[in-house]
Amino acid sequence: MGVLEADAKGVSCYSSADLVHWKFEGIVLPSVPQDSLPDLHPSQIMERPKVLYNEKTGKFVLWLHIDSPDYEKGMAGVAVADKPTGPFVYRGSFKPNGFDCRDQTLFKDTDGRAYHICATDWNETLLVSLLTDDYTGTTGVYKRILVHEKREAPAVFKRKGKYYLLSSGCTGWDPNEASYAVADSLLGTWVAQGNPCSGPNAKKTFYAQSTFVLQLEGEDRYIALFDRWNKKNLIHSTYIWLPVSFEKEKLVITWKKRMML
């Protein structure tokens, strides 16, 4: 079966006070049909947007994967806003440190430094790049990690001084077995630890793919966020959220029909 795609409408924003009830805040970075910039044309690919707040500039900085319909472009796009609800002003796209960019995420460390993590080398390798102080570009400091391991859909978080990276194999829109890696430094050596998922369909990551890990504010509690793709009609793709636990420092994500916050 083929994949039914739809024209890009832009980046949407939702807000919640309790992670249960959500309010649609609007499209904060819309596609622009008449724009001369091909990045934002509805026919182009706009994927995996992530936003960080920069205390030094007082700006919210959005990064996303920008691509052509044939996925030949492989760029990172950047936009900036005064509020998380936008509007975001698009700054353009580029290849981080000269490398192609596909599935991507952002991570802000406790020291205020921020990093961009993406699949590169046509999904052969992951790339970690230190960002500039304003979070809108790369510094030239980077590390290629999990080289030739063919990982995508990175999601990074930090716990007790250790960095954790959750990722997916590369099987298109079809689910596969998740894996995670651990490091003492984002730009250090990452050691693969295997599949953290437990329960029915664990080897298929519960028919989903990693997208983010959310730490509950002020708590040693984490939620793993996944995309559940509907490749026959991508606009009807959904999400699943699951609790993250640690068993003797081993990361475990267990299937649950319901989760208590």
C-alpha positions in Angstrom: 0.0 0.0 0.0 1.2 3.5 -0.7 1.4 6.4 1.7 -1.4 9.0 1.5 0.2 12.4 2.1 -1.4 15.8 2.5 -0.2 19.3 1.8 1.6 20.9 4.8 -0.6 23.4 6.7 2.2 24.5 9.1 3.2 23.9 12.7 0.3 23.8 15.2 0.5 24.6 18.9 -1.6 23.2 21.8 -1.4 24.2 25.5 -2.5 22.4 28.7 -2.4 23.0 32.4 -2.7 19.4 33.4 -1.5 17.3 30.3 -5.0 15.9 30.0 -7.1 18.8 28.7 -5.7 20.6 25.7 -6.4 23.9 23.9 -5.6 24.5 20.3 -3.6 27.8 20.1 -3.5 27.9 16.3 -0.9 27.4 13.6 2.2 29.3 14.8 4.3 28.8 11.7 1.9 28.5 8.7 2.8 27.2 5.2 2.9 30.0 2.7 1.5 29.0 -0.8 2.5 32.3 -2.4 5.9 32.6 -0.7 9.1 32.5 -2.8 10.7 30.5 0.0 10.3 26.9 -1.1 10.8 25.6 2.5 7.3 26.8 3.6 5.3 25.9 0.5 2.5 23.5 1.2 4.0 20.9 -1.1 7.2 20.7 1.0 7.9 18.6 4.2 7.7 20.2 7.6 8.4 17.6 10.3 9.2 17.1 14.0 9.1 20.7 15.3 10.7 21.4 18.6 10.8 24.6 20.6 13.2 25.9 23.3 13.1 29.1 25.4 16.2 31.2 25.4 16.7 33.2 28.7 19.4 35.4 27.3 17.3 36.7 24.3 13.8 36.2 25.7 12.9 34.4 22.5 11.3 31.1 21.8 13.3 29.2 19.1 11.7 26.6 16.9 13.7 24.0 14.9 12.1 21.6 12.4 13.1 19.1 9.7 12.6 20.8 6.3 12.5 18.6 3.2 11.3 18.2 -0.4 8.6 15.6 -1.2 11.3 13.2 -2.4 13.3 13.7 0.9 16.4 14.8 -1.1 16.8 18.2 0.6 17.5 17.1 4.2 17.7 20.5 6.0 17.0 22.0 9.4 14.7 25.1 9.5 14.7 27.7 12.3 12.1 30.2 13.4 11.8 32.7 16.3 9.0 34.1 18.3 8.3 36.3 21.4 5.7 33.8 22.7 5.3 30.0 22.5 2.0 30.6 20.7 3.8 32.6 18.0 3.7 33.9 15.5 7.1 32.5 14.6 9.2 34.3 12.1 11.1 32.0 9.8 14.8 32.5 9.5 15.6 29.9 6.8 17.1 26.5 6.5 20.6 25.0 6.4 22.5 21.8 6.9 23.8 21.6 10.5 27.6 21.7 10.4 27.3 20.8 6.7 25.5 17.5 7.3 22.1 16.5 6.0 19.3 16.7 8.6 16.3 14.4 8.9 14.4 13.3 12.1 15.5 15.8 14.7 15.0 17.1 18.2 16.4 19.7 20.6 17.8 19.4 24.1 18.5 22.1 26.6 21.0 21.1 29.4 21.0 22.3 33.0 23.8 24.8 32.2 21.7 26.5 29.6 23.5 25.1 26.6 21.3 23.7 23.9 21.9 20.9 21.4 20.4 19.8 18.1 20.2 16.1 17.5 19.3 14.7 14.1 19.6 11.7 11.8 22.2 12.3 9.2 24.2 10.5 6.5 20.8 9.4 5.0 19.8 7.9 8.4 23.0 6.0 8.8 24.2 8.0 11.8 23.0 10.5 14.5 24.5 13.9 14.8 24.7 16.0 18.0 25.5 19.7 17.5 26.1 22.4 20.1 24.0 25.4 19.3 25.0 29.1 19.5 24.1 31.1 22.6 20.9 32.4 20.9 19.9 28.8 19.8 19.5 29.8 16.2 22.5 28.2 14.7 25.3 25.7 15.2 28.8 26.5 16.6 30.9 24.0 14.6 31.2 21.8 17.7 29.5 18.4 17.0 29.8 14.7 17.4 28.6 11.9 15.1 27.2 9.1 17.3 25.8 5.6 16.9 27.7 5.6 13.5 26.2 3.3 10.9 23.6 2.0 13.4 20.7 3.4 11.2 18.8 5.1 14.0 16.2 7.9 13.7 13.4 9.6 15.7 15.8 10.7 18.5 14.5 11.7 21.9 16.9 12.9 24.6 16.7 13.5 28.3 18.9 13.7 31.4 18.6 12.0 34.7 21.1 12.0 37.6 23.9 13.2 35.5 23.4 10.6 32.7 22.1 11.4 29.3 19.6 9.0 27.7 18.7 8.8 24.0 15.7 6.9 22.8 15.5 6.1 19.0 13.9 4.0 16.3 15.2 1.8 13.5 14.7 3.0 9.9 11.7 1.2 8.4 9.8 4.1 6.8 6.3 4.5 8.3 6.3 0.9 9.6 7.0 0.3 13.3 10.2 -1.5 14.5 12.1 -2.2 17.7 13.2 0.8 19.8 16.6 1.1 21.4 18.2 3.5 23.8 21.7 4.6 24.5 23.4 6.2 27.5 26.3 8.7 27.8 28.1 10.8 30.4 28.2 13.7 28.0 26.1 14.7 25.0 29.3 15.0 22.9 30.8 11.9 24.5 30.6 8.2 23.8 27.1 6.7 23.6 26.6 3.1 24.6 23.6 1.2 23.2 21.5 -0.6 25.8 18.9 -2.4 23.8 15.1 -2.2 23.7 13.5 -0.4 26.7 10.0 -1.4 25.8 8.1 -4.1 27.9 4.7 -5.6 27.3 2.5 -6.6 24.3 4.1 -5.6 20.9 7.2 -4.4 22.6 9.3 -5.4 19.7 7.2 -3.1 17.5 7.4 -0.3 20.1 3.7 -0.7 20.6 3.2 0.2 16.9 4.7 3.6 17.5 7.9 5.7 17.1 9.7 7.9 19.7 9.3 11.6 19.4 10.1 13.2 22.8 10.7 12.4 26.5 9.0 14.9 28.9 10.1 15.4 32.5 7.4 16.4 34.9 8.5 19.7 36.4 10.4 19.4 39.7 10.0 15.6 39.8 12.0 12.5 39.0 9.2 11.3 36.6 9.3 11.1 32.9 6.8 10.4 30.1 7.9 8.9 26.8 5.9 10.4 23.8 5.5 8.4 20.6 4.0 9.0 17.2 1.7 6.2 16.0 1.7 6.6 12.2 -1.2 5.8 9.9 0.7 5.3 6.7 -2.4 4.9 4.7 -3.5 8.4 5.7 -0.9 10.3 7.6 -3.3 13.0 8.7 -5.0 10.5 10.9 -1.8 9.5 12.8 -2.1 9.6 16.6 0.1 9.6 19.7 0.7 7.4 22.7 2.2 8.5 26.0 3.8 6.0 28.4 5.5 6.3 31.8 9.3 5.8 32.0 10.7 3.9 34.9 14.1 2.7 36.0 15.0 -0.7 37.3 18.5 -0.8 38.7 19.2 2.2 36.4 17.9 0.4 33.4 15.4 2.4 31.4 12.0 0.6 31.1 8.9 1.7 29.1 5.9 -0.5 30.0 2.7 -0.6 28.0 -0.3 0.7 29.9 -3.8 1.3 28.7 -4.1 4.2 31.2 -1.5 6.3 32.9 -1.9 8.2 36.2 -0.1 11.5 36.3 
